Amino acid sequence: MPLNIVLVADTHVPKRARDLPAQVWSAVESADVVFHAGDWVSAPHLEEFQRRSRLLVGVYGNNDGPELRRKLPETAEITLEGVRFAMVHETGQAKGREARCEALYPEADVLVFGHSHIPWDTTTPRGLRLLNPGSPTDRRRQPACTFMTATVDAGTLGDVRLHEVIRD
């Protein structure tokens, strides 16, 4: 049975938005696993994710203060259906990212990250899949706010989709 996953990062609630759009909360609530790659900004926002998620995997980001850093790790690892995931908020500049991440996460099949608010989906020469879902609340220089969904089944990550956020 495939697992449905949601990937988000850089939600910045309540600084960039008062709350997440209904579309994003709906995806979170229907997912089997939710990944949040940091920059939550507030502990109540983390608690809301915990309440609405079946399984939440999270890390802290550079905009997360001491309370969130006490509750969340800097990096996280989890294996789902035979796929080894790692997650961190920052991976550094785009140039050289693939080689850097291969060296830092040699055991991972998928690395989820955030920070830039720029969606990213590439595969390294070794086969490490790098995924940044962008931000559902702060598009920066992007045409739209975004998040990702995917499935995991029998050792395979599939159906990776970038979703544009429709404002409520």
Buried (B, 14 or more C-beta within 10 A) or exposed (E): EBBBBBBBBBBBBEBBBEBBBEBBBEBBEEBBBBBBBBBBBBBEBBEBBEEBBEEBBBBBBEBBEEEBEEBBEEBBBEEBBEBBBBBBBBBEEEEEBBEBBBEBBEEBBBBBBBBBBBBBBEEBEEEBBBBBBBBBBBBEEBEBBBBBBBBBBEEEBEEBEBBBBEEE
